[in-house]
Amino acid sequence: MKLDSSRIARLALGLALAAALAGAASAQTPPEKLTWDQSKSVYNRRIHPPLPPEKVDWEGRVTALLREEPGDVIVTAVGDMIFNEQISNLPDPEHRQLFRLMQEADIGYGNLEFSINEHPEAQRSFYNFRAPIPFAWEVAAIGINMVSLANNHALDFGPDGLRDCLKALDRAQITYAGAGMTLADARAVGNTGVQAVKTKFGLLSYLRYWTQKYRCKDPSGPCLATINPASILVAKPDGTTEAVEGLMEDDVKAMEDDIVLAKRHNNVLMVSLHNHDVSHHRAYGIQDTTPANDQVMFHRAVDAGADLVLGSGPHVLRGIEIRKGVPIFYSLSNFIYQYRTPERIPIDLIHQRDQEIARPTNVSVWDRRDPERIFEGVLVRMTINAAKLRRIELIPFTIDDEGPLYGVPRLARTERGRQIIELMQKLSAPYATTIVDKGWYAEVKLL
């Protein structure tokens, strides 16, 4: 086909214009990164003056607690960990000695309720619970080498975020369970050994949510191991009906099968249950009691062969039960709670969107704080010898709820530690569990 001169001129002009536009686009500077002035946010604002350091020889106390006998294996366990800033280098003894308890243990367990990845653009929820891949070494630095991933934030950054997280944990030699690139991987046991002993340790991890939101839809794709709820209508004698919610039997049976299989290859099997039986909306109050229907999965885990059952999720402490000699920790509360992330989300918007924040009347939005119970917990220190549990110790800690160390745990002051121990005694009394106050820590009496 022949082109006349006018068409050739128009074509040349079009090509020149396209090239000019492309050049202009490439020359444009990238849009300025959004930032917010955090100087007046609740993250830094204090409504309580910081307490002066307590004259306590924390190093001496912890050193005395770190007693061991030949063959002892020390396992420490904490609850939910949401953090994104380095804390392993804090110099204060109430921080350093708390982390030392995990660093000097053979196994340090916690629930990893944030993602380690390089995909910030994949964020799926309002909360930005993410840290870059090198942060896996910070997790290791505080003494954590085993984590549960079956929780409602593991997939906040999609399949790519989860893939990054698993690789980062592998590189840092942190054992994990509860999430994987397939359902089979999510249900697989995480294994680890301990130097100089033949005892093999395993971890299984499951999420129980109050809806089926996290049920795996494609077993060949990224999944969490879940125990899902079901609701049925029950006819009452007066002719009315009542909706009753409980656990899906098939999911509980699948957990039992996993436990039986895992016990064939592990001397000590730990089972983690991240339990959200209801929303954390403050309309439900402090959720420090496990509903009877939810106790079923904890009991069935023990009956199937679990040696330790570790609960998390309610973000507050719940009681301890000793069932057939096996401890059930219904909730270990929070451990690290840096859930406000100013570099990505203006912190003060949290108050508009977070239904977990208490909303007292006649209190400025700047002065609202989470309930005190959210910012306290216990570090569990267990001594195992010849694959048998010999001792359980509870070390109380508190978490800063304001100031530059917001969300960071520290060994509890004397009076506050005593209050936390008394709370654990109260919460555990319905299970006939005896907790003995040892002064600054406590010991759980084994049956």
C-alpha positions as CSV (number, residue, x, y, z in Angstrom):
1,M,0.0,0.0,0.0
2,K,1.3,3.4,-1.0
3,L,1.2,6.3,1.5
4,D,0.7,9.9,0.3
5,S,3.0,12.6,1.7
6,S,0.3,14.0,4.0
7,R,-0.3,10.6,5.7
8,I,3.4,10.1,6.1
9,A,3.7,13.6,7.7
10,R,0.8,12.8,10.1
11,L,2.4,9.5,11.1
12,A,5.7,11.1,11.7
13,L,4.1,13.8,13.8
14,G,2.2,11.2,15.9
15,L,5.4,9.2,16.5
16,A,7.2,12.4,17.5
17,L,4.4,13.3,19.9
18,A,4.3,9.9,21.4
19,A,8.1,10.0,22.0
20,A,7.9,13.4,23.6
21,L,5.1,12.2,26.0
22,A,7.1,9.1,26.9
23,G,10.2,11.3,27.6
24,A,8.2,13.7,29.7
25,A,6.7,10.8,31.7
26,S,10.1,9.3,32.3
27,A,11.5,12.6,33.4
28,Q,8.7,13.2,36.0
29,T,9.9,12.8,39.6
30,P,8.1,10.1,41.6
31,P,5.2,11.3,43.8
32,E,6.3,12.5,47.2
33,K,5.9,9.8,49.9
34,L,3.0,10.5,52.2
35,T,4.1,11.4,55.7
36,W,2.2,12.4,58.9
37,D,3.4,14.5,61.8
38,Q,3.5,12.0,64.6
39,S,4.9,14.4,67.2
40,K,1.5,14.9,68.8
41,S,0.1,11.4,68.3
42,V,-0.9,9.1,71.2
43,Y,2.2,7.0,70.3
44,N,4.4,9.6,72.0
45,R,2.0,11.5,74.3
46,R,2.1,10.5,77.9
47,I,-0.8,10.8,80.3
48,H,1.0,8.9,83.1
49,P,4.5,10.0,84.2
50,P,7.1,7.3,83.8
51,L,7.8,5.4,87.0
52,P,11.4,5.6,88.4
53,P,13.5,2.5,88.1
54,E,12.9,0.0,90.9
55,K,15.9,-1.1,92.9
56,V,15.9,-4.7,91.9
57,D,18.8,-7.0,91.1
58,W,17.2,-8.4,88.0
59,E,20.4,-10.0,86.8
60,G,20.8,-11.8,90.1
61,R,17.2,-13.0,90.2
62,V,17.2,-14.3,86.6
63,T,20.6,-16.0,87.1
64,A,19.3,-17.8,90.2
65,L,16.2,-19.0,88.2
66,L,18.4,-20.3,85.3
67,R,19.3,-23.4,87.3
68,E,19.6,-26.7,85.4
69,E,20.4,-30.3,86.0
70,P,22.0,-32.8,83.5
71,G,19.5,-33.6,80.7
72,D,17.3,-30.6,81.3
73,V,15.7,-28.9,78.3
74,I,14.3,-25.4,78.8
75,V,11.3,-24.3,76.8
76,T,9.9,-20.8,77.1
77,A,6.6,-19.7,75.7
78,V,5.0,-16.3,75.2
79,G,1.8,-15.1,73.5
80,D,1.1,-12.8,70.6
81,M,4.1,-10.9,69.1
82,I,3.4,-7.9,66.9
83,F,6.5,-5.8,66.5
84,N,8.5,-3.9,63.9
85,E,11.3,-2.0,65.8
86,Q,14.5,-3.4,67.3
87,I,14.2,-4.1,71.0
88,S,16.9,-6.7,71.5
89,N,19.5,-4.0,72.2
90,L,17.6,-2.2,75.0
91,P,20.0,-1.7,77.9
92,D,17.6,-1.6,80.9
93,P,17.8,-4.7,83.0
94,E,14.0,-5.2,83.1
95,H,14.2,-5.6,79.3
96,R,17.5,-7.3,78.9
97,Q,16.9,-9.9,81.6
98,L,13.4,-10.7,80.3
99,F,14.9,-11.5,76.9
100,R,17.7,-13.4,78.5
101,L,15.2,-15.9,79.8
102,M,14.3,-16.8,76.2
103,Q,17.8,-16.4,74.9
104,E,19.2,-18.9,77.4
105,A,16.3,-21.4,76.8
106,D,16.7,-24.3,74.3
107,I,13.4,-23.5,72.7
108,G,11.8,-20.1,72.7
109,Y,8.2,-20.1,71.4
110,G,5.8,-17.3,70.4
111,N,2.9,-16.5,68.1
112,L,4.2,-14.5,65.2
113,E,1.2,-12.3,64.5
114,F,2.9,-10.2,61.8
115,S,4.4,-10.9,58.4
116,I,8.1,-10.6,57.4
117,N,8.1,-9.7,53.7
118,E,9.1,-7.2,51.1
119,H,5.6,-6.6,49.7
120,P,4.1,-3.6,51.4
121,E,2.0,-2.9,48.3
122,A,0.1,-6.2,49.0
123,Q,-1.3,-5.0,52.4
124,R,-4.9,-6.4,52.7
125,S,-6.0,-5.0,56.1
126,F,-6.1,-1.7,57.8
127,Y,-3.3,-2.8,60.2
128,N,0.2,-2.8,58.8
129,F,1.6,-5.8,60.7
130,R,4.8,-6.1,58.6
131,A,8.5,-6.0,58.9
132,P,11.2,-6.3,56.2
133,I,12.9,-9.6,55.6
134,P,16.1,-8.9,57.7
135,F,13.8,-8.5,60.7
136,A,13.7,-12.2,61.1
137,W,17.1,-11.9,62.7
138,E,15.6,-9.5,65.3
139,V,13.0,-12.2,66.1
140,A,15.9,-14.6,66.6
141,A,17.9,-12.1,68.6
142,I,15.3,-11.8,71.4
143,G,15.5,-15.6,71.8
144,I,12.6,-16.9,69.6
145,N,13.3,-20.0,67.5
146,M,9.9,-21.5,67.2
147,V,6.7,-19.7,66.1
148,S,3.1,-20.4,65.3
149,L,1.7,-18.9,62.1
150,A,-1.9,-20.0,62.2
151,N,-3.4,-16.7,63.0
152,N,-5.6,-14.1,61.4
153,H,-2.7,-11.9,60.2
154,A,-0.5,-14.5,58.5
155,L,-2.0,-13.7,55.1
156,D,-2.4,-10.0,55.4
157,F,0.1,-9.5,52.6
158,G,-1.2,-12.3,50.3
159,P,0.6,-15.3,48.9
160,D,3.8,-13.4,48.1
161,G,4.0,-12.0,51.6
162,L,3.6,-15.4,53.1
163,R,6.2,-16.9,50.8
164,D,8.7,-14.2,51.9
165,C,7.9,-14.8,55.5
166,L,8.5,-18.6,55.3
167,K,11.8,-18.1,53.5
168,A,12.9,-15.5,56.1
169,L,12.1,-17.9,59.0
170,D,13.9,-20.7,57.3
171,R,17.1,-18.6,56.8
172,A,17.0,-17.6,60.5
173,Q,16.4,-21.3,61.5
174,I,13.1,-20.5,63.2
175,T,10.8,-23.5,63.3
176,Y,7.2,-22.7,62.3
177,A,3.8,-24.4,61.8
178,G,0.3,-23.5,60.9
179,A,0.7,-21.8,57.5
180,G,2.1,-22.9,54.2
181,M,2.0,-22.6,50.5
182,T,-0.4,-25.5,50.5
183,L,-2.9,-26.9,53.0
184,A,-0.7,-30.0,53.6
185,D,2.2,-27.7,54.4
186,A,0.1,-25.7,56.8
187,R,-1.0,-28.8,58.7
188,A,2.6,-30.3,58.8
189,V,4.5,-30.5,62.0
190,G,7.5,-28.2,62.5
191,N,10.4,-30.1,64.0
192,T,13.4,-29.1,66.0
193,G,16.1,-30.7,68.1
194,V,18.2,-29.6,71.0
195,Q,21.9,-30.0,71.4
196,A,23.2,-32.9,73.4
197,V,19.9,-34.6,73.9
198,K,17.9,-37.1,71.7
199,T,14.5,-35.7,72.6
200,K,12.7,-34.4,69.4
201,F,10.3,-31.5,69.6
202,G,7.5,-30.8,67.3
203,L,4.9,-28.0,66.8
204,L,1.4,-28.0,65.3
205,S,-0.6,-24.8,65.0
206,Y,-4.3,-24.0,64.3
207,L,-6.5,-20.9,64.1
208,R,-10.0,-20.9,65.4
209,Y,-11.9,-17.7,64.2
210,W,-15.5,-16.8,65.0
211,T,-16.4,-17.0,61.2
212,Q,-15.1,-19.2,58.4
213,K,-13.3,-16.2,56.9
214,Y,-9.9,-18.0,57.0
215,R,-11.0,-21.5,55.8
216,C,-8.7,-22.7,53.1
217,K,-10.6,-22.5,49.7
218,D,-7.8,-24.0,47.6
219,P,-5.8,-26.8,49.2
220,S,-3.1,-26.4,46.5
221,G,-2.6,-22.7,47.3
222,P,-1.5,-20.7,50.4
223,C,-3.4,-21.9,53.4
224,L,-3.7,-21.7,57.2
225,A,-4.5,-24.7,59.4
226,T,-8.0,-23.9,60.9
227,I,-10.6,-25.2,63.2
228,N,-13.7,-23.6,61.9
229,P,-17.0,-22.7,63.6
230,A,-20.5,-23.8,62.7
231,S,-23.8,-22.6,63.9
232,I,-27.0,-24.6,64.2
233,L,-30.6,-23.8,65.2
234,V,-31.8,-25.7,68.3
235,A,-35.6,-25.9,69.0
236,K,-36.5,-25.0,72.6
237,P,-39.4,-26.4,74.6
238,D,-41.3,-23.1,74.4
239,G,-41.3,-23.2,70.6
240,T,-38.6,-20.7,70.1
241,T,-35.2,-21.5,68.5
242,E,-31.7,-20.7,69.6
243,A,-28.6,-20.4,67.5
244,V,-25.7,-22.4,69.0
245,E,-22.2,-22.0,67.8
246,G,-19.5,-24.7,68.1
247,L,-16.5,-26.2,66.4
248,M,-16.8,-28.3,63.2
249,E,-16.2,-31.9,64.2
250,D,-14.3,-32.7,61.0
251,D,-11.8,-30.0,61.7
252,V,-11.2,-31.2,65.3
253,K,-10.8,-34.8,64.0
254,A,-8.3,-33.6,61.4
255,M,-6.3,-31.9,64.2
256,E,-6.4,-35.2,66.2
257,D,-5.1,-37.1,63.1
258,D,-2.3,-34.6,62.7
259,I,-1.3,-35.0,66.4
260,V,-1.3,-38.8,66.2
261,L,0.9,-38.7,63.2
262,A,3.2,-36.1,64.6
263,K,3.7,-38.0,67.9
264,R,5.2,-40.9,65.9
265,H,8.2,-38.7,65.1
266,N,8.4,-36.4,68.1
267,N,9.0,-37.1,71.8
268,V,7.5,-33.8,72.9
269,L,4.7,-32.3,70.8
270,M,3.5,-28.7,71.3
271,V,0.1,-27.7,69.9
272,S,-0.7,-24.0,69.4
273,L,-4.3,-22.8,69.3
274,H,-4.9,-19.2,68.3
275,N,-8.4,-18.8,69.5
276,H,-10.8,-15.9,68.5
277,D,-14.1,-17.2,69.8
278,V,-15.7,-13.7,69.4
279,S,-14.7,-10.4,68.0
280,H,-12.4,-8.2,70.1
281,H,-15.0,-5.4,70.0
282,R,-14.9,-3.7,73.4
283,A,-18.6,-4.3,73.6
284,Y,-17.7,-7.8,74.6
285,G,-15.5,-6.7,77.5
286,I,-12.3,-8.4,78.7
287,Q,-12.4,-11.9,77.3
288,D,-10.5,-13.8,80.0
289,T,-12.6,-17.0,80.0
290,T,-12.6,-19.7,77.4
291,P,-16.2,-20.7,76.4
292,A,-17.0,-24.4,77.2
293,N,-17.4,-25.2,73.5
294,D,-13.9,-23.9,72.7
295,Q,-12.4,-25.9,75.6
296,V,-13.3,-29.0,73.5
297,M,-10.4,-28.5,71.1
298,F,-7.9,-27.9,73.9
299,H,-9.0,-31.1,75.6
300,R,-9.1,-33.1,72.4
301,A,-5.6,-32.0,71.6
302,V,-4.4,-33.4,75.0
303,D,-6.4,-36.6,74.5
304,A,-4.9,-37.2,71.1
305,G,-1.4,-37.0,72.5
306,A,-0.2,-33.4,72.8
307,D,2.4,-32.7,75.5
308,L,1.9,-29.0,75.8
309,V,-1.1,-26.9,74.6
310,L,-0.4,-23.2,74.1
311,G,-3.3,-20.7,73.6
312,S,-3.2,-17.2,72.2
313,G,-5.6,-14.8,70.5
314,P,-7.8,-13.2,73.2
315,H,-5.0,-10.6,73.9
316,V,-5.4,-11.1,77.6
317,L,-4.5,-13.8,80.1
318,R,-6.7,-16.8,80.6
319,G,-6.4,-19.6,83.1
320,I,-4.1,-22.7,83.2
321,E,-5.5,-26.3,83.3
322,I,-3.5,-29.5,84.0
323,R,-5.3,-32.3,82.1
324,K,-3.8,-35.8,82.5
325,G,-0.6,-34.2,83.5
326,V,-0.5,-32.0,80.4
327,P,-0.6,-28.2,80.8
328,I,-3.2,-26.2,78.8
329,F,-2.4,-22.5,78.7
330,Y,-5.8,-21.1,77.5
331,S,-4.2,-17.7,76.6
332,L,-0.7,-16.3,77.2
333,S,-1.9,-12.8,76.4
334,N,0.3,-10.4,74.4
335,F,4.1,-10.3,74.6
336,I,5.1,-7.6,72.1
337,Y,2.3,-5.3,71.0
338,Q,3.6,-2.7,68.6
339,Y,0.5,-2.7,66.6
340,R,0.4,1.0,65.7
341,T,2.6,1.7,62.7
342,P,3.1,5.4,62.1
343,E,5.2,5.1,59.0
344,R,2.3,3.7,57.1
345,I,-0.9,4.6,59.0
346,P,-1.5,7.8,61.0
347,I,-1.7,6.4,64.5
348,D,-4.5,8.6,65.6
349,L,-6.8,7.2,62.9
350,I,-6.6,3.9,64.9
351,H,-9.1,5.5,67.4
352,Q,-11.6,5.9,64.6
353,R,-11.3,2.4,63.2
354,D,-10.2,0.1,66.0
355,Q,-13.2,-1.3,67.9
356,E,-10.9,-2.8,70.4
357,I,-9.9,0.6,71.9
358,A,-11.9,1.5,75.0
359,R,-14.0,4.6,74.5
360,P,-14.7,6.1,78.0
361,T,-16.9,9.1,78.0
362,N,-15.5,12.7,78.4
363,V,-12.0,11.5,77.5
364,S,-10.2,13.1,74.6
365,V,-9.2,10.8,71.7
366,W,-5.6,11.6,72.5
367,D,-5.9,10.2,76.0
368,R,-7.6,6.9,75.3
369,R,-5.7,3.9,76.2
370,D,-6.2,0.1,75.9
371,P,-7.3,-1.6,79.1
372,E,-4.5,-2.4,81.5
373,R,-5.2,-6.1,81.1
374,I,-4.1,-6.0,77.5
375,F,-0.6,-4.9,78.6
376,E,0.3,-7.6,81.0
377,G,1.2,-11.3,80.6
378,V,3.4,-14.1,81.8
379,L,6.4,-15.8,80.2
380,V,6.2,-19.5,80.8
381,R,9.4,-21.3,81.5
382,M,9.2,-25.1,81.4
383,T,11.8,-27.7,82.3
384,I,11.7,-31.0,80.5
385,N,14.0,-33.9,81.2
386,A,13.9,-37.3,79.5
387,A,10.9,-36.1,77.5
388,K,8.9,-35.5,80.8
389,L,7.7,-32.1,82.1
390,R,9.3,-31.5,85.4
391,R,8.6,-27.8,86.2
392,I,6.5,-24.8,85.1
393,E,7.4,-21.3,86.1
394,L,5.5,-18.1,85.3
395,I,7.4,-14.9,85.0
396,P,5.1,-11.8,85.0
397,F,5.8,-8.9,82.7
398,T,4.1,-5.7,81.7
399,I,4.1,-3.9,78.3
400,D,4.5,-0.1,77.9
401,D,1.2,1.4,76.7
402,E,2.6,4.9,75.8
403,G,5.9,6.6,75.2
404,P,8.8,5.7,72.9
405,L,8.8,2.0,74.0
406,Y,5.1,1.5,73.2
407,G,4.3,-2.2,72.9
408,V,7.6,-3.4,74.5
409,P,7.6,-5.8,77.4
410,R,9.6,-5.5,80.6
411,L,9.8,-7.6,83.8
412,A,7.0,-6.5,86.1
413,R,7.6,-4.3,89.1
414,T,7.2,-6.0,92.4
415,E,3.6,-5.0,93.2
416,R,2.4,-5.3,89.7
417,G,4.0,-8.8,89.4
418,R,2.2,-9.9,92.5
419,Q,-1.1,-8.7,91.0
420,I,-0.5,-10.6,87.8
421,I,0.3,-13.8,89.8
422,E,-2.9,-13.3,91.8
423,L,-4.9,-12.9,88.6
424,M,-3.5,-16.1,87.2
425,Q,-4.4,-17.9,90.4
426,K,-8.0,-16.6,90.1
427,L,-8.3,-17.5,86.4
428,S,-6.9,-21.0,87.0
429,A,-9.0,-21.8,90.1
430,P,-12.0,-23.1,88.1
431,Y,-9.6,-25.8,86.7
432,A,-8.4,-26.7,90.3
433,T,-4.9,-25.6,89.2
434,T,-2.5,-24.6,92.0
435,I,-0.1,-21.7,91.4
436,V,2.4,-21.0,94.1
437,D,3.7,-17.4,94.5
438,K,7.5,-17.6,94.7
439,G,8.1,-13.8,95.4
440,W,8.7,-12.3,92.0
441,Y,7.6,-15.3,89.9
442,A,5.3,-18.3,90.4
443,E,5.3,-22.0,90.0
444,V,2.5,-24.2,88.7
445,K,2.0,-27.4,90.7
446,L,2.0,-30.4,88.4
447,L,-0.3,-33.3,89.2
